[in-house]
Amino acid sequence: MDNPVYTDITIFPVSPPPSYLEASACPPHTEAPRTPPPAYTPGSFPPSYNETMPVPVVVVQPTAALADHPTATVCPHCHCQVTTSITHKPGMSAWSTCLLLTLLGLICGFCLIPFMINKCKDVHHSCPECHRHIGIFVRT
């Protein structure tokens, strides 16, 4: 099998690219006639920057620190002044105490004692008005 001969291929005529002046068909830049600024008339000046402008006021009310008892606070959802409702749920403290009691050999149900004591559980606070969750007091 013979190798193809590349000289037999018809090549389109190659012409050099146009010069920069030929390629840019835009006319040369000419300055437009300048118009004078409008005349000053008394009373038409912009407002002074010394005037006090109304500033929007954003009030951020800090929430009270949650504790292991019902806390007086403002609900972030319904914006009512409430004393929170609390529920005790097992958290990391109860689970780690259970694991420690199990490792010490207190099996046969004694390791479940932290799940029955409220002082070992996390405290979940909710709003008594809208019943939405406000926050968690985590035992350490």
C-alpha positions as a Markdown table, in Angstrom:
| # | Residue | x | y | z |
|---|---|---|---|---|
| 1 | Met | 0.0 | 0.0 | 0.0 |
| 2 | Asp | 1.4 | 3.3 | -1.0 |
| 3 | Asn | 1.3 | 6.4 | 1.1 |
| 4 | Pro | -0.9 | 9.2 | -0.2 |
| 5 | Val | 0.7 | 12.1 | -1.9 |
| 6 | Tyr | -0.3 | 15.4 | -0.3 |
| 7 | Thr | 0.7 | 17.5 | -3.2 |
| 8 | Asp | -2.4 | 16.3 | -5.1 |
| 9 | Ile | -4.8 | 18.0 | -2.7 |
| 10 | Thr | -6.4 | 21.2 | -4.0 |
| 11 | Ile | -5.6 | 24.1 | -1.6 |
| 12 | Phe | -7.9 | 27.1 | -1.5 |
| 13 | Pro | -6.1 | 30.3 | -2.6 |
| 14 | Val | -4.5 | 31.9 | 0.4 |
| 15 | Ser | -4.5 | 35.6 | 0.6 |
| 16 | Pro | -3.0 | 37.7 | 3.4 |
| 17 | Pro | -5.3 | 39.1 | 6.0 |
| 18 | Pro | -6.4 | 42.7 | 5.6 |
| 19 | Ser | -4.4 | 45.4 | 7.3 |
| 20 | Tyr | -5.6 | 47.1 | 10.4 |
| 21 | Leu | -6.9 | 50.1 | 8.6 |
| 22 | Glu | -8.8 | 48.0 | 6.1 |
| 23 | Ala | -10.3 | 45.9 | 8.8 |
| 24 | Ser | -11.5 | 48.8 | 10.9 |
| 25 | Ala | -14.2 | 50.4 | 8.8 |
| 26 | Cys | -15.0 | 52.9 | 11.5 |
| 27 | Pro | -14.2 | 56.5 | 10.6 |
| 28 | Pro | -11.6 | 58.2 | 12.7 |
| 29 | His | -12.7 | 59.8 | 16.0 |
| 30 | Thr | -13.9 | 63.3 | 15.7 |
| 31 | Glu | -14.9 | 65.3 | 18.8 |
| 32 | Ala | -18.6 | 66.3 | 19.0 |
| 33 | Pro | -19.2 | 70.0 | 19.6 |
| 34 | Arg | -19.4 | 70.6 | 23.3 |
| 35 | Thr | -22.5 | 72.2 | 24.8 |
| 36 | Pro | -22.1 | 74.5 | 27.8 |
| 37 | Pro | -23.5 | 73.3 | 31.1 |
| 38 | Pro | -26.9 | 74.7 | 32.1 |
| 39 | Ala | -26.9 | 78.1 | 33.7 |
| 40 | Tyr | -27.1 | 78.4 | 37.5 |
| 41 | Thr | -30.4 | 79.6 | 38.8 |
| 42 | Pro | -30.8 | 80.4 | 42.5 |
| 43 | Gly | -32.8 | 77.7 | 44.4 |
| 44 | Ser | -32.1 | 74.9 | 41.9 |
| 45 | Phe | -29.1 | 73.5 | 43.7 |
| 46 | Pro | -29.1 | 69.9 | 45.0 |
| 47 | Pro | -30.1 | 69.4 | 48.6 |
| 48 | Ser | -27.5 | 70.0 | 51.2 |
| 49 | Tyr | -25.7 | 67.0 | 52.6 |
| 50 | Asn | -25.8 | 68.5 | 56.0 |
| 51 | Glu | -29.5 | 67.8 | 56.3 |
| 52 | Thr | -30.3 | 64.9 | 58.5 |
| 53 | Met | -31.8 | 62.0 | 56.5 |
| 54 | Pro | -34.1 | 59.5 | 58.1 |
| 55 | Val | -32.3 | 56.4 | 59.0 |
| 56 | Pro | -34.1 | 53.1 | 59.4 |
| 57 | Val | -33.9 | 51.7 | 62.9 |
| 58 | Val | -33.5 | 48.0 | 63.3 |
| 59 | Val | -34.2 | 46.7 | 66.8 |
| 60 | Val | -32.5 | 43.4 | 67.7 |
| 61 | Gln | -33.8 | 42.0 | 71.0 |
| 62 | Pro | -31.5 | 39.5 | 72.5 |
| 63 | Thr | -33.1 | 36.3 | 73.7 |
| 64 | Ala | -32.7 | 35.3 | 77.3 |
| 65 | Ala | -30.3 | 32.6 | 78.1 |
| 66 | Leu | -32.2 | 29.3 | 78.4 |
| 67 | Ala | -31.8 | 27.3 | 81.6 |
| 68 | Asp | -33.1 | 24.0 | 83.0 |
| 69 | His | -36.3 | 25.7 | 84.2 |
| 70 | Pro | -39.0 | 27.7 | 82.3 |
| 71 | Thr | -37.6 | 31.0 | 81.2 |
| 72 | Ala | -39.3 | 34.4 | 80.5 |
| 73 | Thr | -38.4 | 35.4 | 77.0 |
| 74 | Val | -39.8 | 36.8 | 73.7 |
| 75 | Cys | -40.8 | 34.2 | 71.2 |
| 76 | Pro | -38.8 | 34.7 | 67.9 |
| 77 | His | -41.8 | 33.3 | 65.9 |
| 78 | Cys | -44.9 | 35.0 | 67.3 |
| 79 | His | -43.0 | 37.9 | 69.1 |
| 80 | Cys | -45.0 | 37.4 | 72.4 |
| 81 | Gln | -43.6 | 37.8 | 75.8 |
| 82 | Val | -43.9 | 34.3 | 77.2 |
| 83 | Thr | -42.6 | 31.9 | 79.9 |
| 84 | Thr | -41.4 | 28.9 | 78.0 |
| 85 | Ser | -42.8 | 25.4 | 78.2 |
| 86 | Ile | -40.2 | 22.8 | 78.8 |
| 87 | Thr | -39.8 | 19.1 | 78.0 |
| 88 | His | -36.9 | 16.9 | 79.1 |
| 89 | Lys | -35.4 | 14.6 | 76.4 |
| 90 | Pro | -32.3 | 12.4 | 76.7 |
| 91 | Gly | -29.2 | 14.1 | 75.2 |
| 92 | Met | -25.5 | 13.4 | 75.1 |
| 93 | Ser | -25.1 | 13.7 | 78.8 |
| 94 | Ala | -27.7 | 10.9 | 79.5 |
| 95 | Trp | -26.2 | 8.7 | 76.8 |
| 96 | Ser | -22.6 | 9.1 | 78.0 |
| 97 | Thr | -23.6 | 8.4 | 81.6 |
| 98 | Cys | -25.4 | 5.3 | 80.4 |
| 99 | Leu | -22.3 | 4.2 | 78.6 |
| 100 | Leu | -20.1 | 4.9 | 81.6 |
| 101 | Leu | -22.3 | 2.9 | 83.9 |
| 102 | Thr | -22.3 | 0.0 | 81.4 |
| 103 | Leu | -18.5 | 0.0 | 81.2 |
| 104 | Leu | -18.4 | -0.1 | 85.0 |
| 105 | Gly | -20.5 | -3.3 | 84.9 |
| 106 | Leu | -23.8 | -1.9 | 85.9 |
| 107 | Ile | -25.9 | -3.9 | 83.5 |
| 108 | Cys | -29.3 | -5.5 | 84.1 |
| 109 | Gly | -31.1 | -2.1 | 83.7 |
| 110 | Phe | -29.1 | 0.0 | 86.1 |
| 111 | Cys | -27.4 | 1.7 | 83.2 |
| 112 | Leu | -30.8 | 3.1 | 82.2 |
| 113 | Ile | -31.1 | 5.2 | 85.3 |
| 114 | Pro | -29.8 | 8.4 | 83.6 |
| 115 | Phe | -32.9 | 8.2 | 81.2 |
| 116 | Met | -35.2 | 8.5 | 84.2 |
| 117 | Ile | -33.5 | 11.4 | 85.9 |
| 118 | Asn | -34.4 | 14.9 | 84.5 |
| 119 | Lys | -31.1 | 16.3 | 85.7 |
| 120 | Cys | -29.3 | 14.1 | 83.1 |
| 121 | Lys | -31.6 | 15.1 | 80.2 |
| 122 | Asp | -31.5 | 18.2 | 77.9 |
| 123 | Val | -34.3 | 20.7 | 78.3 |
| 124 | His | -36.3 | 21.7 | 75.2 |
| 125 | His | -38.0 | 25.1 | 75.4 |
| 126 | Ser | -41.1 | 25.9 | 73.3 |
| 127 | Cys | -43.6 | 28.8 | 73.1 |
| 128 | Pro | -46.9 | 28.1 | 74.9 |
| 129 | Glu | -48.7 | 30.5 | 72.5 |
| 130 | Cys | -47.6 | 29.2 | 69.1 |
| 131 | His | -46.1 | 25.9 | 70.3 |
| 132 | Arg | -43.0 | 26.3 | 68.2 |
| 133 | His | -39.5 | 25.3 | 69.3 |
| 134 | Ile | -37.4 | 28.1 | 70.8 |
| 135 | Gly | -34.2 | 26.4 | 71.9 |
| 136 | Ile | -32.4 | 23.7 | 73.9 |
| 137 | Phe | -30.6 | 23.9 | 77.2 |
| 138 | Val | -27.8 | 21.2 | 76.7 |
| 139 | Arg | -26.4 | 19.5 | 79.7 |
| 140 | Thr | -22.6 | 19.3 | 79.9 |
